Amino acid sequence: MSFSIGLIGCGFIAHKHLNTICNITNVDLTAVSDLQEERMDDIVTAYEEKALTTKAIKRYSNYLDLLRDPAVDIVVIAVISGLHAEIAKQALLHRKHIILEKPISLSLEDADAISRIALANNRKALVCHQLRYRPFISRLKELIDAGYFGMPYLGVASIRINRNKEYYQSANWRGSWSMDGGMLVNQGIHLIDLLIWLLGEPVSVYGEIANHAAGYKQTEDIAAGIVSFSNRAKGVIEANTVTKPKHIGYQLTIFAEKGTISIGGPELDEISRCYVENHREISEKLMETASQKDEHRRMYENFIESLTGGNNLLVTAEEGKKALEVICGLYQSHQQGKPVTFPLSSFSTTMMLD
Ligand SMILES: NC(=O)c1ccc[n+]([C@@H]2O[C@H](COP(=O)([O-])OP(=O)(O)OC[C@H]3O[C@@H](n4cnc5c(N)ncnc54)[C@H](O)[C@@H]3O)[C@@H](O)[C@H]2O)c1
């Protein structure tokens, strides 16, 4: 069975999707949509070159026209974050399956609505937390779930990167609460998703944030948080976009009863600790996977197989909401000056404008 893809948003991340679409079987690109004609041209040219095809790709400047196209089975949503929810809901209502870039949305209500509409229309919704599909991380998750690490005690997610004034001024949605969400929502969400996927169910969070560049952006550049989990594990989030002169990168460390794992670097592929008590062979095999970075292909394959009933989708809309909820909790905690407990009744990043 083959599926036709419509791509909405033809900017930076769209090219990553395009590469994957060209590299897997059973999918092809049928239509694209962007407000900028030249971006659609660039994507179509790149597709023709990579897929070695001269097939005509339809171009829609209004994404609703792409959603009305009966030839499109799957819609990839790679537009700016503040538009994710509206386009996702519309796509599902038009009975398309969706591959939705992170963050799922900028409000918890919208995340719930996406889940609800997907269910009501019997459509699949994948949220692009692609690091869950990276071989090292997915094997680590299997080992934790199988009990090799015993009780998880502490996880630390460090995001130490550089986003300068030029970055925020390169597009007017960047650094705005209503269209980007904060730095945790944009840059921090991948590691926060892994932290909670590996440690367990969050029950509360305390956090504080700061913005040292209010002259050209609204959102935070410093964030610190402590997450408590139902299994008594603790999570620490420390994130900044002011690292000089350039990125240190990312670091994820898990301290558990029977092992310690620490992986980091700009590409999250440098292991500084990989220890599983009494199972040297397991840690050695795990370390061998650290350089494998085919997560985007694995994510697409999981999605396509889920459409044909072959397996379960890993990052559904419900799963995609989890990291967003922890971040929203951290923001709300900053506003209230005290820990907040989950589930949150409601939150939108626009509430940070208050
Ligand atoms: N999964 C990841 O690792 C990852 C990495 C980078 C970006 N992203 C996410 O991808 C999204 C896009 O980021 P980007 O860096 O590609 O941004 P970008 O600004 O390069 O591209 C966004 C594109 O959306 C288009 N667009 C805006 N409004 C539109 C509309 N109404 N209809 C059609 N197109 C519209 C813009 O013209 C632009 O071409 C963001 O939500 C970001 O969080 C995810």
The ligand as a Tripos MOL2 file, in Angstrom:
@<TRIPOS>MOLECULE
LIG
   44    48     1     0     0
SMALL
NO_CHARGES

@<TRIPOS>ATOM
      1 N1         11.5860   18.1050   15.2410 N.am      1 LIG1
      2 C1         12.6180   18.9260   15.2190 C.2       1 LIG1
      3 O1         13.7530   18.5640   15.5880 O.2       1 LIG1
      4 C2         12.4280   20.3330   14.7240 C.ar      1 LIG1
      5 C3         13.5330   21.0930   14.3150 C.ar      1 LIG1
      6 C4         13.3070   22.3830   13.8210 C.ar      1 LIG1
      7 C5         12.0110   22.8940   13.7870 C.ar      1 LIG1
      8 N2         10.9630   22.1490   14.2310 N.ar      1 LIG1
      9 C6          9.5910   22.7030   14.2410 C.3       1 LIG1
     10 O2          9.1750   22.8950   12.8940 O.3       1 LIG1
     11 C7          8.3440   24.0510   12.8010 C.3       1 LIG1
     12 C8          8.8830   24.9390   11.6960 C.3       1 LIG1
     13 O3         10.2120   25.3490   12.0310 O.3       1 LIG1
     14 P1         11.2010   25.8610   10.8860 P.3       1 LIG1
     15 O4         12.4930   26.0660   11.5620 O.co2     1 LIG1
     16 O5         11.1230   24.9630    9.7000 O.co2     1 LIG1
     17 O6         10.5460   27.2930   10.5520 O.3       1 LIG1
     18 P2         10.6320   28.1170    9.2000 P.3       1 LIG1
     19 O7         10.2890   29.5180    9.5480 O.co2     1 LIG1
     20 O8         11.9350   27.8330    8.5030 O.co2     1 LIG1
     21 O9          9.4860   27.4870    8.2910 O.3       1 LIG1
     22 C9          8.1190   27.6660    8.5630 C.3       1 LIG1
     23 C10         7.4050   27.7620    7.2350 C.3       1 LIG1
     24 O10         5.9830   27.7980    7.4630 O.3       1 LIG1
     25 C11         5.4460   28.6480    6.4780 C.3       1 LIG1
     26 N3          4.1100   29.1040    6.8530 N.ar      1 LIG1
     27 C12         3.7530   30.0150    7.7750 C.ar      1 LIG1
     28 N4          2.4210   30.1610    7.8030 N.ar      1 LIG1
     29 C13         1.9120   29.2900    6.8820 C.ar      1 LIG1
     30 C14         0.5980   28.9860    6.4200 C.ar      1 LIG1
     31 N5         -0.4790   29.5870    6.9340 N.pl3     1 LIG1
     32 N6          0.4580   28.0620    5.4380 N.ar      1 LIG1
     33 C15         1.5290   27.4480    4.8990 C.ar      1 LIG1
     34 N7          2.8130   27.7130    5.2910 N.ar      1 LIG1
     35 C16         2.9930   28.6230    6.2670 C.ar      1 LIG1
     36 C17         6.4490   29.8000    6.4050 C.3       1 LIG1
     37 O11         6.2850   30.5770    5.2290 O.3       1 LIG1
     38 C18         7.7680   29.0410    6.4410 C.3       1 LIG1
     39 O12         8.2260   28.6920    5.1500 O.3       1 LIG1
     40 C19         8.3520   24.7010   14.1840 C.3       1 LIG1
     41 O13         7.1410   24.4120   14.8190 O.3       1 LIG1
     42 C20         9.5090   24.0510   14.9200 C.3       1 LIG1
     43 O14         9.2530   23.9020   16.3060 O.3       1 LIG1
     44 C21        11.1570   20.8770   14.6750 C.ar      1 LIG1
@<TRIPOS>BOND
     1     1     2 1
     2     2     3 2
     3     2     4 1
     4     4     5 ar
     5     4    44 ar
     6     5     6 ar
     7     6     7 ar
     8     7     8 ar
     9     8     9 1
    10     8    44 ar
    11     9    10 1
    12     9    42 1
    13    10    11 1
    14    11    12 1
    15    11    40 1
    16    12    13 1
    17    13    14 1
    18    14    15 2
    19    14    16 1
    20    14    17 1
    21    17    18 1
    22    18    19 2
    23    18    20 1
    24    18    21 1
    25    21    22 1
    26    22    23 1
    27    23    24 1
    28    23    38 1
    29    24    25 1
    30    25    26 1
    31    25    36 1
    32    26    27 ar
    33    26    35 ar
    34    27    28 ar
    35    28    29 ar
    36    29    30 ar
    37    29    35 ar
    38    30    31 1
    39    30    32 ar
    40    32    33 ar
    41    33    34 ar
    42    34    35 ar
    43    36    37 1
    44    36    38 1
    45    38    39 1
    46    40    41 1
    47    40    42 1
    48    42    43 1
@<TRIPOS>SUBSTRUCTURE
     1 LIG1         1 GROUP 0 **** ****
